[in-house]
């Protein structure tokens, strides 16, 4: 949820795979060393503990953020290197830097020796096969298309970690954010465009659009027949402008020049808001932040301030 080109949801989870044979050798050697000198009773206790509260490596920034909240001390052994990059992270930098960050190669994971590897649904087949041959439990998490699915992902990862109560606390925060960000009764939804880097739009069956609907906005991209990551030219926006444009990108990036084009200033009935890129792709703890930003935009539309085509940053 970002690098030389912005990292799309589909791109998250893809990793370079080093030779499986090398990883197998590393894993075998590590297991042999770990077994030396251990008593039978101690090994049995460790097996029981690991089954109840497994050690985990996460290879995806979306699952990184959730697991950081639902695991216990010492359980989350490593996270994706993307989570320590402010441009792609879905968690605060101070929190992300508490964990070891890895690129996600089989060789790296083999040296860490977790019980479980959590990856995105886009994990490449070679890595998937290698992890399974090494004996790791592999859990692949798809992209949540709506809040209901995002809630279930939180609960699934919390159960995996052996701490379902921590998952319920995070779900409760999501539900509280939904209540406080909901529009007032009778509110007429505002036509809005979620316009991303390079002129891409958010499709209807996405988490961010579900959050738009729940905070008082309709997605004009879907109404125009556009799907997730379809391209919407600037000319089409100028010809048929929405009431609100949510610009999601880097104002200094060359590929984002359309989001801040001077021609948009002529749209006197359109209001632009800058949103954090970190809220766009992931669920879990990202959801309350996203709902708060969207609700703040809705309230700004109804404020006593003169309605003009300002670009307002809602990000911290």
VEXBAVO-80108 format. One record per residue: y, z, x of N, C-alpha, C in turn; residue in three letters. Coordinates in steps of 0.05 Angstrom, whole numbers, plus 5000, padded with zeros to 4 digits. Each point is the difference from the previous one (the first is absolute). Layout:
N
R   n.yy   n.zz   n.xx   ca.yy   ca.zz   ca.xx   c.yy   c.zz   c.xx   res
R      Y      Z      X       Y       Z       X      Y      Z      X   ALA
...
//
This chain:
316
R   n.yy   n.zz   n.xx   ca.yy   ca.zz   ca.xx   c.yy   c.zz   c.xx   res
R   4987   5000   5012    5013    5000    4988   5016   5000   5014   UNK
R   5033   4965   5120    5002    4976    4987   5004   4979   5021   UNK
R   5011   4999   5025    4992    4984    5023   5014   4973   5002   UNK
R   4990   4981   5017    5016    4976    5002   5006   4986   4974   UNK
R   4980   4999   4982    5005    4992    4972   4992   5024   4983   UNK
R   5012   5003   4976    4994    5024    4984   4970   5001   4993   UNK
R   4989   5023   5002    4972    5004    4995   4995   5001   4970   UNK
R   4984   4981   4990    4994    4999    4971   4977   5019   4994   UNK
R   4997   5006   4975    4978    5018    4992   4974   4988   5008   UNK
R   4997   4973   4997    4975    4987    5006   4994   5002   5030   UNK
R   5021   5001   5016    4996    5000    5029   4992   5027   5011   UNK
R   5006   5021   4985    4993    5027    5010   4970   5003   5001   UNK
R   4991   5012   5021    4972    5005    5002   4986   4981   5018   UNK
R   5013   4977   5008    4987    4982    5018   5004   5009   5029   UNK
R   4979   5001   5015    5001    5010    5027   4984   4983   5019   UNK
R   5008   5000   5025    4985    4986    5020   4974   5016   5006   UNK
R   4978   4986   5002    4974    5012    5005   4991   4995   5028   UNK
R   4995   5021   5016    4990    4997    5027   4970   4998   4999   UNK
R   4986   4992   5022    4972    4995    4999   4984   5024   4989   UNK
R   4982   4994   4981    4984    5021    4987   4983   5014   5021   UNK
R   4989   4985   5019    4982    5012    5019   5014   5022   5015   UNK
R   5025   4996   5009    5015    5020    5014   5004   5025   4983   UNK
R   5006   4996   4975    5004    5022    4982   4974   5016   4996   UNK
R   4978   4986   4998    4974    5013    4997   4993   5017   5024   UNK
R   5006   4990   5023    4995    5015    5025   5017   5026   5000   UNK
R   5026   4997   4993    5018    5023    5000   4991   5021   4980   UNK
R   4992   4990   4976    4991    5019    4980   4975   5015   5008   UNK
R   4981   4986   5012    4975    5012    5008   5005   5021   5022   UNK
R   5017   4993   5019    5006    5018    5022   5014   5025   4990   UNK
R   5019   4996   4982    5015    5023    4989   4981   5019   4985   UNK
R   4982   4988   4984    4982    5016    4985   4981   5016   5018   UNK
R   4991   4987   5022    4983    5014    5018   5013   5024   5013   UNK
R   5025   4995   5009    5015    5022    5013   5006   5023   4980   UNK
R   5006   4993   4975    5006    5020    4980   4975   5017   4994   UNK
R   4977   4988   5002    4975    5014    4993   4990   5018   5022   UNK
R   5010   4998   5024    4990    5016    5023   5008   5029   4996   UNK
R   4981   5018   5003    5005    5028    5000   5004   5012   4973   UNK
R   4998   4985   4977    5004    5011    4974   4975   5013   4990   UNK
R   5002   5023   4986    4977    5014    4988   4993   4987   4974   UNK
R   4975   5003   4991    4992    4989    4975   5016   5011   4977   UNK
R   5005   5026   5000    5015    5013    4978   5028   4989   4999   UNK
R   5013   4997   5024    5027    4990    5001   5002   4972   4990   UNK
R   4980   4983   5007    5000    4973    4991   4997   4998   4970   UNK
R   4983   5017   4988    4996    5000    4971   5025   5008   4986   UNK
R   5014   5020   5011    5025    5009    4987   5021   4978   5002   UNK
R   5001   4985   5022    5019    4978    5003   4995   4978   4980   UNK
R   4974   4994   4996    4993    4979    4981   5009   5008   4972   UNK
R   4995   5025   4993    5009    5009    4973   5030   4999   4997   UNK
R   5014   5008   5020    5030    5000    4998   5010   4971   4998   UNK
R   4988   4982   5017    5010    4972    5000   4994   4987   4973   UNK
R   4978   5007   4987    4994    4988    4974   5020   5009   4979   UNK
R   5009   5025   5001    5019    5010    4981   5029   4992   5006   UNK
R   5007   5000   5025    5027    4993    5009   4999   4981   5024   UNK
R   4994   4975   4995    4996    4981    5023   5025   4996   5016   UNK
R   4996   4992   5025    5022    4991    5016   5005   4970   4994   UNK
R   5025   4992   5001    5007    4974    4989   5019   4985   5019   UNK
R   4996   4974   5003    5020    4982    5012   5009   4981   4979   UNK
R   5026   4997   4997    5012    4982    4981   5012   4976   5015   UNK
R   4994   4976   4990    5009    4975    5013   5022   4986   4984   UNK
R   5011   5012   4980    5019    4987    4982   5023   5019   4994   UNK
R   5025   4990   5002    5022    5019    4996   5002   5012   4972   UNK
R   4989   4986   4980    5001    5012    4973   4981   5023   4998   UNK
R   4976   4997   5011    4981    5023    4999   5008   5022   5020   UNK
R   5014   4992   5022    5010    5020    5019   5017   5021   4985   UNK
R   5019   4990   4984    5019    5018    4986   4986   5019   4981   UNK
R   4980   4989   4985    4985    5017    4981   4983   5020   5015   UNK
R   4985   4991   5020    4982    5018    5014   5015   5022   5015   UNK
R   5024   4994   5009    5016    5021    5013   5006   5023   4981   UNK
R   4999   4995   4974    5006    5021    4980   4975   5013   4989   UNK
R   4977   4987   5001    4977    5011    4986   4978   5010   5019   UNK
R   5004   4996   5026    4980    5010    5019   5008   5028   5010   UNK
R   4981   5014   5011    5005    5026    5012   5006   4997   5029   UNK
R   5007   5022   5014    5006    5000    5028   4977   4989   5016   UNK
R   5005   4981   5018    4980    4989    5018   4982   4979   4987   UNK
R   5004   4994   4975    4982    4979    4987   5009   4972   5006   UNK
R   5026   4995   4999    5010    4973    5004   5004   4995   5030   UNK
R   4982   4986   5012    4999    4998    5030   5019   4979   5010   UNK
R   5005   4979   4984    5018    4978    5009   5009   4985   4976   UNK
R   5024   4987   5003    5012    4984    4979   5007   4973   5012   UNK
R   5007   4981   4982    5009    4974    5009   5025   5001   5017   UNK
R   5001   4983   5020    5025    4999    5016   5024   4991   4984   UNK
R   4996   4986   4977    5022    4992    4983   5015   5024   4989   UNK
R   4986   5022   4997    5013    5024    4988   5019   5013   5020   UNK
R   4999   4993   5025    5019    5011    5019   5022   4980   5006   UNK
R   5002   4978   4985    5021    4981    5002   5018   5003   4975   UNK
R   5025   5007   5003    5017    5005    4976   5002   4976   4982   UNK
R   4995   4976   5011    5002    4976    4983   4976   4995   4982   UNK
R   4978   5014   5005    4976    4995    4984   4988   5026   4990   UNK
R   5011   5022   5007    4987    5026    4992   5006   5007   4971   UNK
R   4981   5014   4988    5003    5010    4973   5001   5031   5000   UNK
R   5005   5011   5024    5002    5029    5002   5022   5007   5019   UNK
R   5012   5024   4999    5021    5007    5018   4991   4999   5029   UNK
R   5018   4991   5018    4993    4997    5028   4991   5027   5012   UNK
R   5013   5021   4993    4992    5026    5012   4972   5007   4993   UNK
R   4992   4994   4976    4972    5005    4991   4981   4981   5014   UNK
R   5007   4975   5001    4982    4980    5012   4995   5006   5029   UNK
R   5019   5010   5014    4997    5005    5029   4984   5025   5006   UNK
R   4991   5014   4979    4982    5023    5005   4972   4990   5005   UNK
R   4994   4974   4994    4973    4989    5002   4998   4980   5022   UNK
R   4976   4997   5010    4995    4978    5019   5001   4974   4985   UNK
R   5013   4980   5011    5002    4974    4987   4984   4979   5016   UNK
R   4985   4984   4986    4983    4980    5012   5005   4972   4987   UNK
R   4992   4980   5015    5002    4972    4989   4977   4994   4981   UNK
R   4979   5016   5001    4979    4996    4981   4976   4984   5010   UNK
R   4997   4997   5026    4977    4985    5011   4975   5017   4998   UNK
R   4977   4987   5000    4975    5014    4999   4997   5018   5025   UNK
R   5009   4990   5022    4998    5016    5025   5015   5026   4998   UNK
R   5025   4999   4990    5015    5024    4997   4987   5021   4982   UNK
R   4990   4990   4977    4988    5018    4981   4974   5012   5011   UNK
R   4985   4985   5016    4976    5010    5012   5005   5023   5020   UNK
R   5023   4999   5013    5006    5022    5018   5009   5026   4985   UNK
R   5010   4996   4976    5009    5023    4984   4977   5013   4985   UNK
R   4981   4984   4991    4976    5010    4987   5005   5015   4974   UNK
R   5013   4988   4981    5004    5013    4974   4975   4999   4983   UNK
R   4999   5015   4979    4978    4998    4981   5005   4976   4981   UNK
R   5026   4995   4993    5007    4980    4980   5022   4982   5012   UNK
R   4998   4974   4994    5022    4982    5007   5011   4989   4973   UNK
R   5026   5003   4996    5013    4991    4975   5017   4976   5008   UNK
R   4995   4977   4986    5014    4976    5006   5009   4986   4975   UNK
R   5016   4979   5002    5008    4985    4977   4978   4981   4991   UNK
R   5003   4988   4977    4980    4981    4990   5000   4975   5016   UNK
R   5020   4996   5018    5002    4976    5015   4988   5003   5028   UNK
R   4985   5021   5005    4987    5004    5026   4983   4975   5006   UNK
R   5002   4990   5024    4985    4975    5007   4970   5006   5001   UNK
R   4983   4981   4993    4971    5004    4999   4988   5009   5026   UNK
R   5010   4991   5023    4989    5008    5026   5003   5030   5004   UNK
R   5024   5010   4995    5005    5028    5003   4984   5017   4980   UNK
R   4999   4990   4976    4984    5014    4979   4971   5003   5009   UNK
R   4988   4978   5010    4972    5001    5009   4997   5018   5023   UNK
R   5019   5000   5018    4998    5017    5024   5001   5030   4992   UNK
R   5018   5007   4983    5003    5028    4992   4974   5009   4986   UNK
R   4988   4983   4984    4976    5008    4986   4977   5003   5019   UNK
R   4998   4982   5020    4978    5002    5020   5003   5025   5017   UNK
R   5025   5008   5004    5004    5025    5016   4994   5025   4983   UNK
R   4995   4997   4975    4992    5022    4984   5023   5015   4986   UNK
R   5024   4989   5001    5022    5013    4986   4999   4994   4970   UNK
R   5008   5019   4984    5005    4994    4972   5026   4985   4998   UNK
R   4999   4977   4988    5024    4983    4998   5009   5000   4970   UNK
R   5026   5007   4996    5012    5000    4974   5023   4980   5000   UNK
R   4998   4980   4983    5020    4979    4999   5016   5004   4974   UNK
R   5027   5003   5003    5017    5005    4977   5016   4975   4994   UNK
R   4998   4990   4975    5016    4977    4992   5029   5007   4995   UNK
R   5017   4980   4997    5028    5004    4993   5001   5010   4971   UNK
R   5014   5021   4995    5002    5011    4973   5020   4982   4984   UNK
R   4991   4988   4977    5017    4982    4985   5018   5014   4980   UNK
R   4996   5027   4996    5017    5014    4981   4997   5030   5006   UNK
R   5015   5016   4986    5001    5029    5005   4973   5013   4993   UNK
R   4987   4991   4979    4974    5011    4993   4980   4997   5023   UNK
R   4999   4976   5012    4983    4996    5023   5008   5016   5024   UNK
R   5026   5003   5004    5010    5016    5023   4992   5029   4997   UNK
R   5001   5011   4975    4991    5027    4996   4971   5003   5008   UNK
R   4983   4981   4991    4971    5002    5006   4995   4998   5030   UNK
R   5016   4984   5014    4996    4998    5029   5006   5027   5013   UNK
R   5021   5013   4991    5006    5027    5011   4977   5019   4996   UNK
R   4989   5000   4975    4978    5018    4994   4975   4993   5016   UNK
R   4995   4974   5003    4976    4991    5015   5002   5009   5029   UNK
R   5023   4997   5013    5003    5008    5028   5000   5030   5003   UNK
R   5010   5014   4980    5000    5030    5001   4971   5010   4997   UNK
R   4984   4987   4983    4972    5008    4997   4985   4993   5026   UNK
R   5006   4977   5012    4988    4993    5025   5005   5021   5021   UNK
R   5024   5010   5001    5008    5020    5021   4989   5028   4993   UNK
R   4990   5003   4976    4990    5026    4992   5021   5019   4990   UNK
R   5024   4989   4992    5022    5016    4991   5011   4988   4974   UNK
R   4984   4999   4978    5010    4988    4976   5026   5014   4989   UNK
R   5003   5025   5006    5024    5014    4990   5025   4990   5013   UNK
R   4998   4990   5025    5024    4988    5013   5007   4974   4986   UNK
R   4980   4985   4993    5005    4975    4985   5014   5005   4973   UNK
R   4991   5021   4987    5012    5006    4974   5029   5009   5003   UNK
R   5007   5013   5022    5028    5007    5005   5017   4975   5004   UNK
R   4989   4981   5015    5015    4975    5004   5003   4985   4973   UNK
R   4979   4999   4985    5001    4986    4973   5021   5014   4983   UNK
R   5001   5026   5001    5020    5015    4984   5028   4993   5008   UNK
R   5005   4995   5026    5026    4991    5009   5007   4972   4990   UNK
R   4980   4983   4999    5004    4973    4989   5007   5002   4970   UNK
R   4986   5016   4986    5005    5003    4971   5027   5012   4995   UNK
R   5008   5019   5016    5027    5012    4997   5022   4979   5005   UNK
R   4995   4983   5020    5020    4979    5005   5001   4980   4977   UNK
R   4978   4994   4988    5000    4982    4977   5016   5012   4977   UNK
R   4998   5026   4996    5015    5012    4978   5030   5000   5005   UNK
R   5008   5007   5025    5028    5001    5005   5014   4973   5003   UNK
R   4984   4979   5005    5012    4974    5005   4998   4982   4975   UNK
R   4987   5009   4979    4997    4984    4976   5027   4995   4986   UNK
R   5005   4976   4989    5025    4995    4986   5001   5016   4974   UNK
R   5024   5004   4990    5003    5015    4975   4988   4985   4977   UNK
R   4993   5014   4978    4989    4986    4977   5019   4978   4990   UNK
R   4988   4977   4992    5016    4978    4990   5014   4983   5021   UNK
R   4995   5007   5025    5013    4984    5022   4989   4972   5000   UNK
R   5018   4980   5002    4992    4972    5001   4996   4992   5029   UNK
R   4976   4991   5006    4993    4994    5028   5018   4978   5012   UNK
R   5006   5004   5025    5020    4982    5014   4984   4979   5016   UNK
R   5007   4974   4996    4988    4979    5016   5007   5003   5030   UNK
R   4979   5001   5017    5005    5005    5028   4981   4983   5017   UNK
R   5009   4994   5024    4985    4985    5020   4994   5017   5024   UNK
R   4975   5003   5007    4993    5013    5025   4997   4978   5021   UNK
R   5020   4997   5017    5003    4977    5018   4995   5011   5028   UNK
R   4979   4990   5013    4992    5011    5026   5008   4981   5023   UNK
R   4993   5008   5024    5006    4984    5024   4990   4972   4997   UNK
R   5016   4981   5008    4992    4972    4999   5002   4988   4972   UNK
R   5011   5014   4980    5002    4989    4974   4975   5004   4983   UNK
R   4982   5018   5008    4975    5005    4985   5006   5019   4977   UNK
R   4984   4997   4979    5003    5017    4976   4976   5017   4996   UNK
R   5003   5021   4985    4978    5018    4992   4987   4989   4974   UNK
R   4974   4998   5000    4986    4991    4976   4996   5022   4980   UNK
R   4993   4992   4975    4997    5020    4979   4978   5021   5005   UNK
R   4978   4992   5010    4977    5018    5003   5002   5014   5027   UNK
R   5022   5014   5005    5005    5014    5024   5010   5028   4994   UNK
R   4996   5018   5019    5009    5027    4996   5030   5002   4997   UNK
R   5015   4985   5016    5029    5003    4999   5011   4990   4973   UNK
R   4988   4980   4988    5009    4990    4974   4992   5020   4978   UNK
R   4977   5012   5002    4993    5021    4981   5021   5022   5001   UNK
R   5009   5007   5024    5021    5021    5002   5026   4990   4989   UNK
R   5006   4974   5003    5025    4989    4988   4999   5004   4970   UNK
R   4977   4992   4988    4998    5003    4971   5004   5029   4991   UNK
R   4989   5018   5015    5000    5029    4992   5028   5012   5004   UNK
R   5017   4987   5015    5027    5010    5004   5022   4984   4986   UNK
R   4992   4981   4984    5020    4986    4983   5007   4972   5007   UNK
R   4982   4986   5016    5006    4972    5008   4977   4982   4992   UNK
R   5007   4974   4995    4980    4979    4996   5001   4982   5025   UNK
R   4977   4989   5006    4998    4983    5024   5005   4971   4992   UNK
R   5022   4988   5008    5006    4973    4992   4983   4980   5015   UNK
R   4989   5007   5023    4983    4982    5014   4975   4994   4984   UNK
R   4988   5020   4988    4977    4996    4983   5007   4983   4976   UNK
R   5023   5005   4988    5009    4985    4976   5004   4971   5007   UNK
R   5005   4994   5025    5004    4972    5008   4974   4987   5011   UNK
R   4978   5015   4997    4974    4989    5008   4993   5003   5029   UNK
R   5016   5017   5014    4995    5004    5029   4980   5023   5004   UNK
R   4984   4997   5020    4980    5020    5007   5008   5015   5026   UNK
R   4984   5020   5007    5005    5015    5024   5004   4982   5024   UNK
R   5022   5005   5015    5006    4986    5025   5007   4971   4996   UNK
R   5006   4991   4975    5011    4973    4996   5028   4999   5011   UNK
R   5009   4976   5006    5027    4997    5011   5020   4992   4978   UNK
R   5022   5014   5000    5022    4994    4981   5025   4992   5015   UNK
R   5008   4975   4998    5023    4991    5016   5026   5012   4990   UNK
R   5019   5002   5018    5026    5011    4993   5013   4984   4977   UNK
R   4996   4974   5000    5013    4983    4980   4990   5007   4972   UNK
R   4975   5008   4997    4989    5008    4974   5012   5026   4991   UNK
R   5005   5018   5019    5012    5026    4993   5029   4995   4991   UNK
R   5014   4982   5013    5028    4995    4993   5002   4986   4973   UNK
R   4981   4982   4994    5000    4985    4975   4994   5017   4976   UNK
R   4983   5020   5004    4991    5017    4977   4998   5029   5010   UNK
R   5023   5013   5005    5000    5026    5013   4990   5022   4982   UNK
R   4985   5019   5012    4992    5024    4985   5023   5020   4999   UNK
R   4997   5021   4984    5020    5021    4999   5000   5016   5026   UNK
R   4976   5004   5012    4997    5016    5024   4983   4985   5020   UNK
R   5008   5001   5025    4984    4990    5023   4994   5024   5018   UNK
R   4974   5006   5003    4992    5020    5020   4993   4985   5025   UNK
R   5017   5003   5021    4996    4987    5025   4984   5018   5018   UNK
R   4977   4990   5009    4982    5017    5016   4995   4985   5027   UNK
R   5015   5008   5020    4998    4988    5026   5019   5012   5019   UNK
R   5003   4986   5023    5017    5009    5021   5025   4983   5000   UNK
R   5024   5012   4994    5024    4983    4998   5007   4986   5026   UNK
R   4989   5009   5022    5006    4988    5026   4980   4978   5008   UNK
R   4979   4997   4984    4979    4981    5007   5007   4972   4990   UNK
R   4995   4980   5017    5007    4972    4993   4985   4991   4975   UNK
R   4975   5008   4997    4985    4992    4976   5010   5012   4974   UNK
R   5017   5020   5002    5010    5013    4976   5028   4990   4992   UNK
R   5009   4978   5012    5027    4991    4995   5005   4994   4971   UNK
R   4979   4991   4985    5004    4994    4972   5006   5025   4983   UNK
R   4988   5022   5008    5005    5025    4985   5029   5009   5001   UNK
R   5015   4991   5020    5027    5009    5004   5019   4976   5001   UNK
R   4992   4978   4989    5017    4976    5001   5026   5004   4985   UNK
R   5023   4991   5012    5026    5003    4987   5001   4989   4972   UNK
R   4984   4979   4994    5001    4988    4973   4992   5020   4979   UNK
R   4985   5020   5007    4992    5020    4980   5024   5016   4990   UNK
R   5021   5001   5017    5024    5015    4992   5014   4988   4976   UNK
R   4995   4974   4995    5012    4987    4977   4987   5007   4974   UNK
R   4977   5014   5001    4986    5007    4976   5011   5027   4989   UNK
R   5021   4998   4985    5015    5024    4991   4984   5017   4981   UNK
R   4979   4989   4987    4984    5016    4982   4974   5011   5012   UNK
R   4997   4996   5026    4976    5009    5014   5007   5022   5020   UNK
R   4983   5020   4999    5003    5023    5019   4978   4999   5020   UNK
R   5006   5004   5025    4980    5000    5021   4996   5029   5011   UNK
R   4974   5006   5005    4993    5026    5011   4981   4995   5024   UNK
R   5006   5013   5022    4981    5000    5022   4979   5022   4996   UNK
R   4975   4993   5003    4978    5019    4998   4986   5003   5026   UNK
R   4988   5023   5005    4985    5004    5024   4975   4983   5000   UNK
R   4995   4987   5023    4975    4984    5002   4976   5018   4998   UNK
R   5003   5025   5008    4977    5018    5001   4988   5006   4973   UNK
R   5016   4995   4978    4990    5007    4973   4985   4977   4988   UNK
R   4999   4977   5012    4991    4976    4986   4970   4996   4998   UNK
R   4985   5009   5019    4972    4991    5001   4980   5023   4994   UNK
R   5007   5024   5006    4980    5022    4999   5003   5018   4976   UNK
R   4978   5014   4993    5001    5020    4979   5002   5027   5012   UNK
R   4986   5019   4988    4999    5028    5010   5028   5012   5001   UNK
R   5007   5013   5023    5026    5014    5001   5024   4981   5000   UNK
R   4995   4974   5003    5022    4981    4998   5011   4997   4971   UNK
R   4982   5005   4981    5008    4995    4972   5023   5017   4990   UNK
R   5001   5026   5005    5024    5015    4991   5026   4990   5012   UNK
R   4999   4992   5025    5025    4989    5013   5008   4974   4986   UNK
R   4981   4982   4995    5006    4975    4987   5011   5004   4972   UNK
R   4988   5017   4985    5009    5006    4973   5029   5011   5000   UNK
R   5005   5018   5019    5027    5011    5002   5021   4979   5006   UNK
R   4993   4982   5019    5019    4979    5007   5005   4981   4976   UNK
R   4979   4992   4986    5004    4983    4977   5016   5013   4978   UNK
R   4994   5025   4995    5015    5015    4979   5029   5003   5008   UNK
R   5006   5004   5026    5027    5002    5009   5015   4974   4995   UNK
R   4987   4978   5003    5012    4974    4995   5007   4997   4970   UNK
R   4981   5008   4983    5005    4999    4971   5024   5017   4992   UNK
R   5001   5024   5011    5022    5017    4993   5027   4989   5010   UNK
R   4999   4987   5023    5025    4988    5011   5010   4978   4982   UNK
R   4982   4986   4987    5008    4979    4981   5015   5012   4976   UNK
R   4993   5024   4992    5012    5012    4977   5023   5019   5008   UNK
R   5008   5000   5025    5021    5018    5009   5027   4990   4991   UNK
R   5020   5016   5004    5027    4993    4992   5013   4982   5021   UNK
R   4987   4995   5022    5011    4983    5021   5003   4972   4990   UNK
R   5020   4985   5009    5004    4972    4992   4975   4984   5007   UNK
R   4991   4983   4982    4976    4984    5005   5008   4976   5017   UNK
R   4991   4999   5024    5006    4977    5017   4975   4994   5017   UNK
R   5002   4980   5016    4977    4991    5015   4999   5014   5028   UNK
R   4998   5025   4999    4998    5015    5026   4971   5001   5009   UNK
R   4996   5001   5026    4973    5006    5010   4999   5029   5007   UNK
R   4984   5015   4986    4999    5029    5003   4973   5008   5013   UNK
R   5002   5015   5021    4975    5010    5013   4992   5026   4987   UNK
R   4976   5000   4989    4989    5024    4988   4982   5015   5019   UNK
R   4997   4989   5024    4981    5012    5020   5014   5023   5014   UNK
R   4984   5020   5009    5012    5022    5015   5012   4990   5026   UNK
//
